[in-house]
Amino acid sequence: MCRLDPAASVPDWALRASTLLAIVRTPDELSIVCPAESVPAETKAELGWMCLKLIGPFPFSMTGVLASFLLPLSANQISIFAVSTFDTDYVLIKEESWPFALSALQAAGHQLTATPV
């Protein structure tokens, strides 16, 4: 996860991401979520995240999908960063919390499969 100046152009290194790429601009910042190996060392970034994909697509009228996934993580003090697309949701979890997150999700009844994002 990277934070750039709100007026910055989207950098070429971000656009070369071959997996998950999310770009959000607000009046306060330009945020980029992409693979860590794409991020130059001088860029302000929060590294060390792993990604879980919720298998979609989920209709917009369906409620509670993301909440059912996040509640067991919150109950176990596991912080997340969520990214949503038109079809599905992605939940990023810090590497050091990964084994605890997987255990919490399985205990809550979620089925997990290993598929690279």
C-alpha contacts under 8 A as a table, 3 or more apart, distances in Angstrom:
res1	aa1	res2	aa2	distance
1	M	31	S	7.01
1	M	32	I	5.71
1	M	33	V	4.49
1	M	34	C	6.62
1	M	45	A	5.45
1	M	46	E	5.22
1	M	47	L	6.59
2	C	31	S	5.54
2	C	32	I	5.03
2	C	33	V	6.32
2	C	39	V	7.96
2	C	43	T	6.99
2	C	44	K	5.74
2	C	45	A	4.18
2	C	46	E	6.39
3	R	29	E	6.47
3	R	30	L	5.81
3	R	31	S	4.77
3	R	32	I	6.62
3	R	43	T	7.73
3	R	44	K	5.75
3	R	45	A	6.27
4	L	8	A	6.55
4	L	29	E	5.93
4	L	30	L	4.95
4	L	31	S	6.30
4	L	43	T	7.71
4	L	44	K	7.08
5	D	8	A	5.27
5	D	28	D	7.61
5	D	29	E	5.30
5	D	30	L	5.88
6	P	25	R	6.54
6	P	26	T	6.60
6	P	27	P	6.01
6	P	28	D	5.59
6	P	29	E	3.96
6	P	30	L	4.80
7	A	29	E	7.76
7	A	30	L	7.57
8	A	30	L	7.13
10	V	14	A	7.09
10	V	15	L	7.69
11	P	14	A	5.58
11	P	15	L	6.86
12	D	15	L	5.13
12	D	16	R	6.48
13	W	16	R	5.40
13	W	17	A	7.24
13	W	38	S	5.96
13	W	39	V	6.92
13	W	40	P	7.93
14	A	17	A	5.71
14	A	21	L	7.46
14	A	32	I	7.33
14	A	34	C	6.69
14	A	38	S	6.51
14	A	39	V	7.32
15	L	21	L	7.75
16	R	38	S	7.58
17	A	20	L	6.99
17	A	21	L	6.29
17	A	34	C	6.28
17	A	35	P	6.65
17	A	38	S	6.57
18	S	21	L	7.84
19	T	34	C	7.50
19	T	35	P	7.25
19	T	117	V	6.10
20	L	33	V	7.33
20	L	34	C	5.71
20	L	35	P	7.02
20	L	117	V	6.50
21	L	32	I	7.18
21	L	33	V	5.49
21	L	34	C	4.72
21	L	35	P	7.72
22	A	31	S	7.93
22	A	32	I	5.64
22	A	33	V	4.97
22	A	34	C	6.73
22	A	83	V	7.48
23	I	30	L	7.25
23	I	31	S	5.78
23	I	32	I	4.64
23	I	33	V	6.54
24	V	30	L	5.83
24	V	31	S	5.19
24	V	32	I	6.56
25	R	28	D	7.84
25	R	29	E	5.95
25	R	30	L	4.40
25	R	31	S	6.29
26	T	29	E	5.40
26	T	30	L	6.38
34	C	38	S	6.94
34	C	39	V	7.76
35	P	38	S	5.61
35	P	39	V	7.31
36	A	39	V	5.43
36	A	47	L	6.36
36	A	48	G	7.74
37	E	40	P	7.93
39	V	43	T	6.75
39	V	45	A	7.85
40	P	43	T	5.63
48	G	94	K	5.80
48	G	95	E	5.61
49	W	92	L	5.89
49	W	93	I	5.35
49	W	94	K	4.38
49	W	95	E	5.41
50	M	92	L	5.39
50	M	93	I	5.28
50	M	94	K	6.11
50	M	95	E	5.90
50	M	98	W	7.45
51	C	90	Y	6.59
51	C	91	V	5.69
51	C	92	L	4.39
51	C	93	I	6.32
51	C	117	V	6.80
52	L	90	Y	5.61
52	L	91	V	5.14
52	L	92	L	6.25
52	L	93	I	7.88
52	L	117	V	7.48
53	K	88	T	7.55
53	K	89	D	6.16
53	K	90	Y	4.54
53	K	91	V	6.45
53	K	117	V	7.08
54	L	88	T	6.18
54	L	89	D	5.46
54	L	90	Y	6.08
54	L	91	V	7.81
55	I	88	T	6.53
55	I	89	D	7.85
56	G	87	D	5.78
56	G	88	T	4.85
56	G	89	D	7.72
57	P	86	F	7.84
57	P	87	D	4.21
57	P	88	T	5.27
58	F	62	M	6.60
58	F	87	D	5.85
58	F	88	T	6.06
59	P	62	M	5.46
59	P	87	D	7.60
60	F	63	T	7.66
62	M	65	V	7.18
64	G	67	A	4.95
64	G	68	S	5.91
65	V	68	S	5.43
65	V	69	F	6.68
66	L	69	F	5.17
66	L	70	L	6.13
66	L	89	D	7.25
67	A	70	L	4.99
67	A	71	L	5.84
68	S	71	L	5.60
68	S	72	P	7.48
69	F	72	P	6.56
69	F	73	L	7.33
69	F	105	L	7.11
69	F	110	H	7.76
70	L	73	L	5.16
70	L	74	S	6.09
71	L	74	S	5.08
71	L	75	A	6.06
72	P	75	A	5.05
72	P	76	N	6.35
72	P	104	A	5.83
72	P	105	L	6.20
72	P	108	A	6.50
73	L	76	N	5.19
73	L	77	Q	6.36
73	L	78	I	5.06
73	L	79	S	7.19
73	L	101	A	6.14
73	L	104	A	6.38
73	L	105	L	7.09
74	S	77	Q	5.00
74	S	78	I	5.57
74	S	79	S	6.83
75	A	78	I	7.63
76	N	101	A	7.93
76	N	104	A	7.15
78	I	93	I	7.65
78	I	97	S	6.52
78	I	100	F	7.93
78	I	101	A	6.75
79	S	93	I	6.69
79	S	94	K	7.51
80	I	91	V	6.43
80	I	92	L	5.54
80	I	93	I	5.04
80	I	94	K	7.35
81	F	91	V	5.85
81	F	92	L	5.01
81	F	93	I	6.74
82	A	89	D	7.06
82	A	90	Y	5.71
82	A	91	V	4.56
82	A	92	L	6.11
83	V	89	D	5.84
83	V	90	Y	5.12
83	V	91	V	6.45
84	S	87	D	7.91
84	S	88	T	6.02
84	S	89	D	4.31
84	S	90	Y	6.12
85	T	88	T	5.39
85	T	89	D	6.10
93	I	97	S	6.67
93	I	98	W	6.36
93	I	101	A	7.73
94	K	97	S	5.41
94	K	98	W	6.37
95	E	98	W	5.09
96	E	99	P	7.55
97	S	100	F	5.43
97	S	101	A	5.98
98	W	101	A	5.07
98	W	102	L	6.22
99	P	102	L	5.23
99	P	103	S	6.29
100	F	103	S	5.15
100	F	104	A	6.12
101	A	104	A	5.10
101	A	105	L	6.11
102	L	105	L	5.21
102	L	106	Q	6.12
102	L	112	L	7.86
103	S	106	Q	5.20
103	S	107	A	6.03
104	A	107	A	5.13
104	A	108	A	6.25
105	L	108	A	5.05
105	L	109	G	6.54
105	L	110	H	5.45
105	L	111	Q	7.91
106	Q	109	G	5.10
106	Q	110	H	5.02
106	Q	111	Q	6.35
106	Q	112	L	7.26
107	A	110	H	7.39
